[in-house]
Amino acid sequence: MIILDAGAFVALERNERPMWVRLKAALLAGEPPITHGGVVGQVWRGGSGKQARLAQALQSVDVNPLTDELGRRAGVLLAETGTSDVVDTALVSLAHHSDQIVTGDHGDIATLVAVTNRRVDVVTS
């Protein structure tokens, strides 16, 4: 499964072809990418008229709520890493073995993934 961080959405909004190809491939494989509402909050700045490409991309993404359960998993990961970015840790908490996180913040995400002991690919958007 593909998990999208804010950098992936920024790439989509900038109409960067490799990111649109990645999104289309996931959809054709029947595996829509996922993210969570906190990530959407990082990138959404107005109505669909201002961010038409982002709005289009979000229609194809499964946006998970930042629930109590996800928040608690993220909090445990924050404690394990000594970091403070709950949006990033919640995103990493969504990942399972063999998933791929697409991000513009490779270093921070890779550091969080390493603590989970899961085989998750972190790729730059």
N, C-alpha and C positions, 0 to 999 in steps of 0.2 A: 504494500500500500504506500501511496505517496502522501506525505504530510507537508503542508505548506506553511511556512513562516512568513512574516511580513515582507521580507525581501523578495519572495516569490510573487507576491501580489503586486509589489512595486514594479517588478519586471513585466508582469502582464499589463499593468496600467501603462507602462512605457511602450507597449506593443513589441516587446522583444520576442522575436520569432522562436528561439530555442525553448523559451518557457511556454509559449502557446503550443508548440509541438509536443512538449512533455504533457501538458494538460490534455490535449486531444488523444494522445496515445493511451493515457490512463482511462479516459472515457471509453475509447474503443475497446479496451480490454475489459470493460465492465466494472472497473474499480475506480469510482470517482475519488479524487483526493479529499483529504480531510484537513480540518484546522479547528480552532475553537474561537469563541466569540471575542476573547481578549485580543487575538491577532487581528480580527476584523476591526476592532476599535483602534488599533494602531495605524490602520491605513485608510479608513473611511473618513472622508472630510466633507461630504455633502451629498446632494442628491445624485441620482443616476445620470443626470444631464452633465454634471461636472466630471463625473468619473464613470463614463459609459463603459469603458473597457473593463474596469474593475467590477462594475455591476454585472456585466455579462459573465465574467469569470466566476463570480460568487454564485451564480445560478447553477454552476456545475460542480460546486464543492459542498461536501457534507460538513456543515459548521456545527461542531459540538458545543453544547453549553458548558460554561465554566461552573460545574456543579460543586457541591460540597465534597463529594468523593474525589473528583479530579483535583480540587483545591488542596485536599489533604495529601494526595499523592505528590502534588507539586511541592507542598510544604516539607514533606520528608526529604525530597530531593534537594530543596534549598538547604536544609540542615546538613545533609551529607556533603554538599559542595561548598558551603559557606558563602553562597551567592545570594542575590536579592531580587532577581528578575523573575517574578512569578509567571509572566506570560511565556517566557522561554521554557521555564521548568514544566509548566502545564503542557506545553507543546511536546516536549520530550517525553512526558508521562503518557502521552497518547500512543507512543511508538511501541511496537512489538518487534521480535526478531524478524529480520529480512525486510523491514520497512525502510523507506527512504525519506529523509527530511530535506526539503529544498529550502535554502535560506540564503540571505545575504550576509549573515553573521556566522560564518563557518566556525571560527575559533570558539566562541562561547557555546554554541550548540554542541560541537564535538566534545568539549570538556564535560558537558552535562551527560551526553550519551555514554562517555567512557565510564562514568560512575555507575550507570545502570547495569553494566555487564551484558548488554544486549548487542547483537550484531545488527546495528542500524547504520546505513550509509548516510553520510551527511554530504550533500552536494550544494555547490554554490549556484544560485539562480542566475 
